[in-house]
Amino acid sequence: MIFAFFIASSAQALDYYFSGWLPDLLGLDIGSPAGIAVDKLESSLLIVIPILVLTRLSGNNMASLYLQKGNLRLGLIIGLTVFIAVAALSIPWAQWQYRVGDLSLERVLPWIPWILLFVLANSINEELLFRGLFLQKLEPLLGAFPANLCMAIPFAVLHIGIDYSRNTLLLLALLLPLGLLLGYVMQKTRSILAPWLIHASMDIAVVLSLFSQL
């Protein structure tokens, strides 16, 4: 358990100190959808790769992070169903919940590759940090639900201070049950796949808001 905290803190430190070079290397404007998405990809790689490497060096395998097939059929059904449903509602949700500029469909369509890159990169690193690293280590000590709750609380609390929502209190109130749902699905399917897709879908409206104000 202590080593899991070491892995998480090491990965975040690497991201903090070494991020920001990939968009420059590729000649991308960091104020463009492409630049923002590639910057998020770089940030996520700086978190995910150390987690994978240090987990292996600790003697654990990828299954200890829920990086396994698990119940693949159930994971795909849940993950893809939620992703498609939430993605379809992302524009009205962004307009209601977040601060947005022009969100016409004509403007949004060229962003789709960059939105997908951003949300899939962001969600995999957060799922590994908040659940993959800790759930299986906490479950034998606390039980399934208390372990899930212990990771859902910091997941919600660490979003305090966000400034992109019209109603921050409502968003924070939704993040705790969302964290519990993501943890439950991870435990149920024994895989990170479905939580990754669900989490990614929830980020789409946030990215629409961000891109619309560029």
CYANA upper distance limits for C-alpha pairs under 8 A (distance plus 0.5 A):
  1 MET  CA      5 PHE  CA      7.16
  1 MET  CA    134 PHE  CA      7.82
  1 MET  CA    137 LYS  CA      6.76
  1 MET  CA    138 LEU  CA      8.32
  2 ILE  CA      6 PHE  CA      6.90
  3 PHE  CA      7 ILE  CA      6.62
  4 ALA  CA      8 ALA  CA      6.71
  4 ALA  CA    133 LEU  CA      6.59
  4 ALA  CA    134 PHE  CA      7.33
  5 PHE  CA      9 SER  CA      6.58
  6 PHE  CA     10 SER  CA      6.45
  7 ILE  CA     11 ALA  CA      6.63
  7 ILE  CA     50 PRO  CA      7.86
  7 ILE  CA     51 ILE  CA      6.47
  7 ILE  CA     54 LEU  CA      6.96
  7 ILE  CA     55 THR  CA      8.11
  8 ALA  CA     12 GLN  CA      6.78
  8 ALA  CA     51 ILE  CA      7.48
  8 ALA  CA    129 LEU  CA      6.66
  8 ALA  CA    133 LEU  CA      8.25
  9 SER  CA     13 ALA  CA      6.54
 10 SER  CA     14 LEU  CA      6.76
 10 SER  CA     50 PRO  CA      8.06
 11 ALA  CA     15 ASP  CA      6.88
 11 ALA  CA     46 LEU  CA      7.07
 11 ALA  CA     47 ILE  CA      5.06
 11 ALA  CA     48 VAL  CA      7.81
 11 ALA  CA     50 PRO  CA      6.08
 11 ALA  CA     51 ILE  CA      6.92
 12 GLN  CA     16 TYR  CA      6.64
 12 GLN  CA     46 LEU  CA      8.32
 12 GLN  CA     47 ILE  CA      6.49
 13 ALA  CA     17 TYR  CA      6.66
 14 LEU  CA     18 PHE  CA      6.20
 14 LEU  CA     19 SER  CA      8.14
 14 LEU  CA     46 LEU  CA      6.66
 14 LEU  CA     47 ILE  CA      7.62
 15 ASP  CA     19 SER  CA      5.84
 15 ASP  CA     43 SER  CA      6.12
 15 ASP  CA     44 SER  CA      8.26
 15 ASP  CA     46 LEU  CA      5.70
 15 ASP  CA     47 ILE  CA      6.63
 18 PHE  CA     46 LEU  CA      8.43
 19 SER  CA     39 ASP  CA      8.24
 19 SER  CA     42 GLU  CA      7.26
 19 SER  CA     43 SER  CA      6.36
 19 SER  CA     46 LEU  CA      8.01
 20 GLY  CA     24 ASP  CA      7.92
 20 GLY  CA     39 ASP  CA      6.90
 20 GLY  CA     42 GLU  CA      8.10
 20 GLY  CA     43 SER  CA      8.36
 21 TRP  CA     25 LEU  CA      6.61
 22 LEU  CA     26 LEU  CA      6.70
 22 LEU  CA     38 VAL  CA      7.62
 22 LEU  CA     39 ASP  CA      7.10
 22 LEU  CA     42 GLU  CA      6.99
 23 PRO  CA     27 GLY  CA      6.47
 23 PRO  CA     28 LEU  CA      5.40
 23 PRO  CA     29 ASP  CA      7.52
 23 PRO  CA     30 ILE  CA      7.06
 23 PRO  CA     35 GLY  CA      6.14
 23 PRO  CA     38 VAL  CA      6.67
 23 PRO  CA     39 ASP  CA      6.48
 24 ASP  CA     28 LEU  CA      6.44
 24 ASP  CA     29 ASP  CA      8.14
 28 LEU  CA     32 SER  CA      8.13
 28 LEU  CA     34 ALA  CA      7.42
 28 LEU  CA     35 GLY  CA      5.55
 29 ASP  CA     34 ALA  CA      8.08
 29 ASP  CA     35 GLY  CA      5.69
 30 ILE  CA     34 ALA  CA      8.19
 30 ILE  CA     35 GLY  CA      4.77
 30 ILE  CA     36 ILE  CA      5.95
 30 ILE  CA     39 ASP  CA      7.96
 31 GLY  CA     35 GLY  CA      6.82
 31 GLY  CA     36 ILE  CA      7.01
 31 GLY  CA    214 LEU  CA      7.37
 32 SER  CA     36 ILE  CA      6.59
 32 SER  CA    211 PHE  CA      8.25
 32 SER  CA    214 LEU  CA      7.52
 33 PRO  CA     37 ALA  CA      6.55
 33 PRO  CA    111 TRP  CA      7.22
 33 PRO  CA    114 TRP  CA      6.66
 33 PRO  CA    115 ILE  CA      8.33
 33 PRO  CA    211 PHE  CA      6.61
 34 ALA  CA     38 VAL  CA      6.60
 34 ALA  CA    114 TRP  CA      6.23
 35 GLY  CA     39 ASP  CA      6.50
 36 ILE  CA     40 LYS  CA      6.73
 36 ILE  CA    118 PHE  CA      8.24
 37 ALA  CA     41 LEU  CA      6.74
 37 ALA  CA    114 TRP  CA      5.99
 37 ALA  CA    115 ILE  CA      7.51
 37 ALA  CA    117 LEU  CA      6.54
 37 ALA  CA    118 PHE  CA      5.17
 38 VAL  CA     42 GLU  CA      6.67
 38 VAL  CA    117 LEU  CA      8.10
 38 VAL  CA    118 PHE  CA      7.89
 39 ASP  CA     43 SER  CA      6.68
 40 LYS  CA     44 SER  CA      6.57
 40 LYS  CA    118 PHE  CA      6.41
 40 LYS  CA    121 ALA  CA      7.16
 40 LYS  CA    122 ASN  CA      7.12
 41 LEU  CA     45 LEU  CA      6.67
 41 LEU  CA    117 LEU  CA      7.58
 41 LEU  CA    118 PHE  CA      7.06
 41 LEU  CA    121 ALA  CA      5.86
 41 LEU  CA    122 ASN  CA      7.84
 42 GLU  CA     46 LEU  CA      6.78
 43 SER  CA     47 ILE  CA      7.05
 44 SER  CA     48 VAL  CA      6.40
 44 SER  CA    121 ALA  CA      6.28
 44 SER  CA    122 ASN  CA      6.66
 44 SER  CA    124 ILE  CA      8.20
 44 SER  CA    125 ASN  CA      6.06
 45 LEU  CA     49 ILE  CA      6.14
 45 LEU  CA    121 ALA  CA      8.49
 45 LEU  CA    125 ASN  CA      8.46
 46 LEU  CA     50 PRO  CA      7.25
 47 ILE  CA     51 ILE  CA      6.96
 47 ILE  CA    125 ASN  CA      6.82
 48 VAL  CA     52 LEU  CA      6.78
 48 VAL  CA    124 ILE  CA      8.32
 48 VAL  CA    125 ASN  CA      6.20
 48 VAL  CA    128 LEU  CA      7.99
 49 ILE  CA     53 VAL  CA      6.62
 50 PRO  CA     54 LEU  CA      6.27
 51 ILE  CA     55 THR  CA      6.39
 51 ILE  CA    128 LEU  CA      8.47
 52 LEU  CA     56 ARG  CA      6.83
 52 LEU  CA     62 MET  CA      7.81
 53 VAL  CA     57 LEU  CA      6.73
 54 LEU  CA     58 SER  CA      6.52
 55 THR  CA     59 GLY  CA      7.21
 55 THR  CA     60 ASN  CA      6.07
 55 THR  CA     61 ASN  CA      7.32
 55 THR  CA     62 MET  CA      8.03
 56 ARG  CA     60 ASN  CA      5.82
 56 ARG  CA     61 ASN  CA      6.29
 56 ARG  CA     62 MET  CA      8.00
 60 ASN  CA     64 SER  CA      6.85
 61 ASN  CA     65 LEU  CA      8.20
 62 MET  CA     66 TYR  CA      7.21
 62 MET  CA     67 LEU  CA      5.69
 62 MET  CA     68 GLN  CA      7.39
 63 ALA  CA     67 LEU  CA      5.54
 63 ALA  CA     68 GLN  CA      5.80
 64 SER  CA    132 GLY  CA      7.89
 64 SER  CA    133 LEU  CA      7.99
 64 SER  CA    136 GLN  CA      7.18
 65 LEU  CA    128 LEU  CA      7.35
 65 LEU  CA    131 ARG  CA      8.48
 65 LEU  CA    132 GLY  CA      4.77
 65 LEU  CA    133 LEU  CA      5.96
 65 LEU  CA    134 PHE  CA      8.46
 65 LEU  CA    136 GLN  CA      8.21
 65 LEU  CA    192 ILE  CA      8.30
 66 TYR  CA     70 GLY  CA      8.40
 66 TYR  CA    132 GLY  CA      6.27
 66 TYR  CA    186 MET  CA      8.01
 66 TYR  CA    190 ARG  CA      6.61
 66 TYR  CA    191 SER  CA      5.08
 66 TYR  CA    192 ILE  CA      5.70
 67 LEU  CA    132 GLY  CA      8.43
 67 LEU  CA    191 SER  CA      6.46
 67 LEU  CA    192 ILE  CA      6.34
 67 LEU  CA    193 LEU  CA      8.33
 68 GLN  CA    190 ARG  CA      8.04
 68 GLN  CA    191 SER  CA      6.03
 68 GLN  CA    192 ILE  CA      7.88
 69 LYS  CA    190 ARG  CA      8.15
 69 LYS  CA    191 SER  CA      6.44
 69 LYS  CA    193 LEU  CA      8.37
 70 GLY  CA     75 GLY  CA      8.43
 70 GLY  CA    189 THR  CA      6.20
 70 GLY  CA    190 ARG  CA      5.19
 70 GLY  CA    191 SER  CA      5.48
 71 ASN  CA     75 GLY  CA      6.54
 71 ASN  CA    189 THR  CA      5.45
 71 ASN  CA    190 ARG  CA      6.98
 71 ASN  CA    191 SER  CA      7.63
 72 LEU  CA     76 LEU  CA      6.53
 72 LEU  CA    189 THR  CA      7.84
 72 LEU  CA    191 SER  CA      8.25
 73 ARG  CA     77 ILE  CA      6.69
 74 LEU  CA     78 ILE  CA      6.60
 74 LEU  CA    189 THR  CA      7.15
 75 GLY  CA     79 GLY  CA      6.27
 75 GLY  CA    189 THR  CA      6.33
 75 GLY  CA    191 SER  CA      7.84
 75 GLY  CA    193 LEU  CA      6.69
 75 GLY  CA    194 ALA  CA      5.29
 76 LEU  CA     80 LEU  CA      6.16
 76 LEU  CA     81 THR  CA      8.45
 76 LEU  CA    193 LEU  CA      7.82
 76 LEU  CA    194 ALA  CA      6.81
 77 ILE  CA     81 THR  CA      6.36
 78 ILE  CA     82 VAL  CA      6.64
 78 ILE  CA    194 ALA  CA      6.66
 79 GLY  CA     83 PHE  CA      6.50
 79 GLY  CA    193 LEU  CA      7.59
 79 GLY  CA    194 ALA  CA      4.61
 79 GLY  CA    195 PRO  CA      7.28
 79 GLY  CA    196 TRP  CA      8.16
 79 GLY  CA    197 LEU  CA      5.62
 79 GLY  CA    198 ILE  CA      6.09
 80 LEU  CA     84 ILE  CA      6.50
 80 LEU  CA    194 ALA  CA      8.11
 80 LEU  CA    197 LEU  CA      7.28
 80 LEU  CA    198 ILE  CA      8.37
 81 THR  CA     85 ALA  CA      6.67
 82 VAL  CA     86 VAL  CA      6.42
 82 VAL  CA    197 LEU  CA      8.27
 82 VAL  CA    198 ILE  CA      6.49
 82 VAL  CA    201 SER  CA      7.89
 83 PHE  CA     87 ALA  CA      6.38
 83 PHE  CA    197 LEU  CA      6.52
 83 PHE  CA    198 ILE  CA      6.16
 83 PHE  CA    200 ALA  CA      7.95
 83 PHE  CA    201 SER  CA      5.41
 84 ILE  CA     88 ALA  CA      6.65
 84 ILE  CA    201 SER  CA      8.26
 85 ALA  CA     89 LEU  CA      7.18
 86 VAL  CA     90 SER  CA      6.56
 86 VAL  CA    201 SER  CA      6.37
 86 VAL  CA    202 MET  CA      7.37
 87 ALA  CA    201 SER  CA      6.42
 87 ALA  CA    202 MET  CA      8.48
 87 ALA  CA    204 ILE  CA      7.22
 89 LEU  CA     93 TRP  CA      6.56
 90 SER  CA     94 ALA  CA      6.37
 90 SER  CA    204 ILE  CA      6.82
 90 SER  CA    205 ALA  CA      5.37
 90 SER  CA    208 LEU  CA      8.43
 91 ILE  CA     95 GLN  CA      6.72
 91 ILE  CA    103 LEU  CA      7.55
 91 ILE  CA    205 ALA  CA      6.93
 91 ILE  CA    208 LEU  CA      7.83
 92 PRO  CA     96 TRP  CA      6.65
 93 TRP  CA     97 GLN  CA      6.36
 93 TRP  CA     98 TYR  CA      8.22
 93 TRP  CA    205 ALA  CA      6.95
 94 ALA  CA     98 TYR  CA      5.54
 94 ALA  CA     99 ARG  CA      7.96
 94 ALA  CA    100 VAL  CA      7.54
 94 ALA  CA    205 ALA  CA      5.23
 94 ALA  CA    206 VAL  CA      7.15
 94 ALA  CA    208 LEU  CA      7.30
 94 ALA  CA    209 SER  CA      6.63
 95 GLN  CA     99 ARG  CA      7.53
 95 GLN  CA    100 VAL  CA      6.69
 95 GLN  CA    103 LEU  CA      8.47
 95 GLN  CA    209 SER  CA      8.37
 96 TRP  CA    166 ARG  CA      8.37
 97 GLN  CA    165 SER  CA      6.36
 97 GLN  CA    166 ARG  CA      6.02
 97 GLN  CA    167 ASN  CA      7.13
 98 TYR  CA    164 TYR  CA      6.26
 98 TYR  CA    165 SER  CA      4.80
 98 TYR  CA    166 ARG  CA      5.68
 98 TYR  CA    167 ASN  CA      8.33
 98 TYR  CA    205 ALA  CA      8.30
 98 TYR  CA    206 VAL  CA      7.54
 98 TYR  CA    209 SER  CA      6.71
 99 ARG  CA    164 TYR  CA      6.30
 99 ARG  CA    165 SER  CA      6.54
 99 ARG  CA    166 ARG  CA      6.62
 99 ARG  CA    209 SER  CA      6.54
100 VAL  CA    208 LEU  CA      8.19
100 VAL  CA    209 SER  CA      5.25
100 VAL  CA    210 LEU  CA      7.84
100 VAL  CA    212 SER  CA      6.26
100 VAL  CA    213 GLN  CA      6.67
101 GLY  CA    209 SER  CA      7.66
101 GLY  CA    212 SER  CA      5.24
101 GLY  CA    213 GLN  CA      5.55
102 ASP  CA    107 ARG  CA      8.14
102 ASP  CA    212 SER  CA      6.21
102 ASP  CA    213 GLN  CA      8.13
103 LEU  CA    107 ARG  CA      6.95
103 LEU  CA    108 VAL  CA      6.88
103 LEU  CA    208 LEU  CA      8.10
103 LEU  CA    212 SER  CA      6.69
104 SER  CA    108 VAL  CA      6.81
105 LEU  CA    109 LEU  CA      6.59
106 GLU  CA    110 PRO  CA      8.37
107 ARG  CA    111 TRP  CA      8.12
108 VAL  CA    112 ILE  CA      7.34
108 VAL  CA    208 LEU  CA      8.22
111 TRP  CA    115 ILE  CA      6.46
112 ILE  CA    116 LEU  CA      6.63
113 PRO  CA    117 LEU  CA      6.68
114 TRP  CA    118 PHE  CA      6.53
115 ILE  CA    119 VAL  CA      6.63
115 ILE  CA    204 ILE  CA      7.22
115 ILE  CA    207 VAL  CA      7.00
115 ILE  CA    208 LEU  CA      8.09
116 LEU  CA    120 LEU  CA      6.40
116 LEU  CA    204 ILE  CA      8.39
117 LEU  CA    121 ALA  CA      6.50
118 PHE  CA    122 ASN  CA      6.50
118 PHE  CA    207 VAL  CA      8.28
119 VAL  CA    123 SER  CA      6.37
119 VAL  CA    200 ALA  CA      5.27
119 VAL  CA    201 SER  CA      7.76
119 VAL  CA    203 ASP  CA      6.30
119 VAL  CA    204 ILE  CA      6.92
119 VAL  CA    207 VAL  CA      8.21
120 LEU  CA    124 ILE  CA      6.75
120 LEU  CA    196 TRP  CA      7.89
120 LEU  CA    197 LEU  CA      7.92
120 LEU  CA    200 ALA  CA      5.91
121 ALA  CA    125 ASN  CA      7.17
122 ASN  CA    126 GLU  CA      6.85
122 ASN  CA    200 ALA  CA      7.90
123 SER  CA    127 GLU  CA      6.44
123 SER  CA    196 TRP  CA      6.21
123 SER  CA    197 LEU  CA      8.25
123 SER  CA    199 HIS  CA      6.11
123 SER  CA    200 ALA  CA      5.73
123 SER  CA    203 ASP  CA      8.43
124 ILE  CA    128 LEU  CA      6.67
124 ILE  CA    196 TRP  CA      6.16
125 ASN  CA    129 LEU  CA      6.62
126 GLU  CA    130 PHE  CA      6.33
126 GLU  CA    131 ARG  CA      8.44
127 GLU  CA    131 ARG  CA      5.91
127 GLU  CA    132 GLY  CA      6.54
127 GLU  CA    192 ILE  CA      7.88
127 GLU  CA    195 PRO  CA      7.77
127 GLU  CA    196 TRP  CA      6.98
127 GLU  CA    199 HIS  CA      8.48
128 LEU  CA    132 GLY  CA      4.70
128 LEU  CA    133 LEU  CA      6.20
129 LEU  CA    133 LEU  CA      6.35
129 LEU  CA    134 PHE  CA      8.35
130 PHE  CA    134 PHE  CA      7.46
130 PHE  CA    151 MET  CA      6.44
130 PHE  CA    152 ALA  CA      8.22
130 PHE  CA    154 PRO  CA      8.44
130 PHE  CA    155 PHE  CA      7.02
131 ARG  CA    135 LEU  CA      5.83
131 ARG  CA    148 ASN  CA      8.43
131 ARG  CA    151 MET  CA      6.94
131 ARG  CA    183 GLY  CA      7.13
132 GLY  CA    136 GLN  CA      8.09
132 GLY  CA    192 ILE  CA      7.71
133 LEU  CA    137 LYS  CA      8.20
134 PHE  CA    138 LEU  CA      6.58
134 PHE  CA    151 MET  CA      8.20
135 LEU  CA    139 GLU  CA      6.51
135 LEU  CA    147 ALA  CA      6.54
135 LEU  CA    148 ASN  CA      7.10
135 LEU  CA    151 MET  CA      8.07
135 LEU  CA    183 GLY  CA      8.40
136 GLN  CA    140 PRO  CA      7.86
137 LYS  CA    141 LEU  CA      8.02
138 LEU  CA    142 LEU  CA      6.42
138 LEU  CA    143 GLY  CA      7.81
138 LEU  CA    147 ALA  CA      5.79
139 GLU  CA    143 GLY  CA      5.06
139 GLU  CA    144 ALA  CA      5.54
139 GLU  CA    146 PRO  CA      8.26
139 GLU  CA    147 ALA  CA      5.90
140 PRO  CA    144 ALA  CA      8.44
142 LEU  CA    146 PRO  CA      6.23
142 LEU  CA    147 ALA  CA      6.27
143 GLY  CA    147 ALA  CA      6.53
144 ALA  CA    148 ASN  CA      6.71
144 ALA  CA    187 GLN  CA      8.30
145 PHE  CA    149 LEU  CA      6.60
145 PHE  CA    184 TYR  CA      8.38
146 PRO  CA    150 CYS  CA      6.56
147 ALA  CA    151 MET  CA      7.14
148 ASN  CA    152 ALA  CA      6.65
148 ASN  CA    180 LEU  CA      6.68
148 ASN  CA    183 GLY  CA      6.03
148 ASN  CA    184 TYR  CA      7.50
149 LEU  CA    153 ILE  CA      6.65
149 LEU  CA    180 LEU  CA      6.82
150 CYS  CA    154 PRO  CA      7.81
151 MET  CA    155 PHE  CA      6.79
151 MET  CA    179 GLY  CA      8.07
152 ALA  CA    156 ALA  CA      6.81
152 ALA  CA    176 LEU  CA      6.25
152 ALA  CA    177 PRO  CA      8.25
152 ALA  CA    178 LEU  CA      8.42
152 ALA  CA    179 GLY  CA      4.99
152 ALA  CA    180 LEU  CA      6.02
152 ALA  CA    183 GLY  CA      8.00
153 ILE  CA    157 VAL  CA      6.58
153 ILE  CA    176 LEU  CA      6.69
153 ILE  CA    179 GLY  CA      8.11
154 PRO  CA    158 LEU  CA      6.25
155 PHE  CA    159 HIS  CA      7.63
155 PHE  CA    175 LEU  CA      7.97
155 PHE  CA    176 LEU  CA      7.86
155 PHE  CA    179 GLY  CA      7.00
156 ALA  CA    160 ILE  CA      7.97
156 ALA  CA    172 LEU  CA      6.74
156 ALA  CA    175 LEU  CA      5.60
156 ALA  CA    176 LEU  CA      5.83
156 ALA  CA    179 GLY  CA      7.66
157 VAL  CA    172 LEU  CA      8.20
159 HIS  CA    172 LEU  CA      7.67
160 ILE  CA    172 LEU  CA      7.75
162 ILE  CA    168 THR  CA      7.83
163 ASP  CA    168 THR  CA      8.08
164 TYR  CA    206 VAL  CA      8.16
164 TYR  CA    209 SER  CA      8.13
164 TYR  CA    210 LEU  CA      8.41
165 SER  CA    171 LEU  CA      7.82
167 ASN  CA    171 LEU  CA      6.91
168 THR  CA    172 LEU  CA      6.62
169 LEU  CA    173 ALA  CA      6.57
170 LEU  CA    174 LEU  CA      6.81
171 LEU  CA    175 LEU  CA      6.83
172 LEU  CA    176 LEU  CA      7.60
173 ALA  CA    177 PRO  CA      8.23
174 LEU  CA    178 LEU  CA      6.69
175 LEU  CA    179 GLY  CA      6.45
176 LEU  CA    180 LEU  CA      6.78
177 PRO  CA    181 LEU  CA      6.54
178 LEU  CA    182 LEU  CA      6.66
179 GLY  CA    183 GLY  CA      6.69
180 LEU  CA    184 TYR  CA      6.51
181 LEU  CA    185 VAL  CA      6.61
182 LEU  CA    186 MET  CA      6.66
182 LEU  CA    195 PRO  CA      5.57
182 LEU  CA    198 ILE  CA      7.99
182 LEU  CA    199 HIS  CA      8.00
183 GLY  CA    187 GLN  CA      6.67
183 GLY  CA    195 PRO  CA      7.94
184 TYR  CA    188 LYS  CA      6.44
185 VAL  CA    189 THR  CA      6.43
185 VAL  CA    190 ARG  CA      8.43
185 VAL  CA    194 ALA  CA      7.41
185 VAL  CA    195 PRO  CA      6.86
186 MET  CA    190 ARG  CA      5.96
186 MET  CA    191 SER  CA      5.96
186 MET  CA    192 ILE  CA      6.18
186 MET  CA    193 LEU  CA      8.38
186 MET  CA    194 ALA  CA      7.51
186 MET  CA    195 PRO  CA      6.54
187 GLN  CA    191 SER  CA      7.82
189 THR  CA    194 ALA  CA      8.23
192 ILE  CA    196 TRP  CA      6.41
193 LEU  CA    197 LEU  CA      6.91
194 ALA  CA    198 ILE  CA      6.60
195 PRO  CA    199 HIS  CA      6.31
196 TRP  CA    200 ALA  CA      6.56
197 LEU  CA    201 SER  CA      6.68
198 ILE  CA    202 MET  CA      6.96
199 HIS  CA    203 ASP  CA      7.05
200 ALA  CA    204 ILE  CA      7.21
202 MET  CA    206 VAL  CA      8.27
203 ASP  CA    207 VAL  CA      6.82
204 ILE  CA    208 LEU  CA      6.68
205 ALA  CA    209 SER  CA      6.72
206 VAL  CA    210 LEU  CA      6.81
207 VAL  CA    211 PHE  CA      6.52
208 LEU  CA    212 SER  CA      6.40
209 SER  CA    213 GLN  CA      7.14
210 LEU  CA    214 LEU  CA      7.59
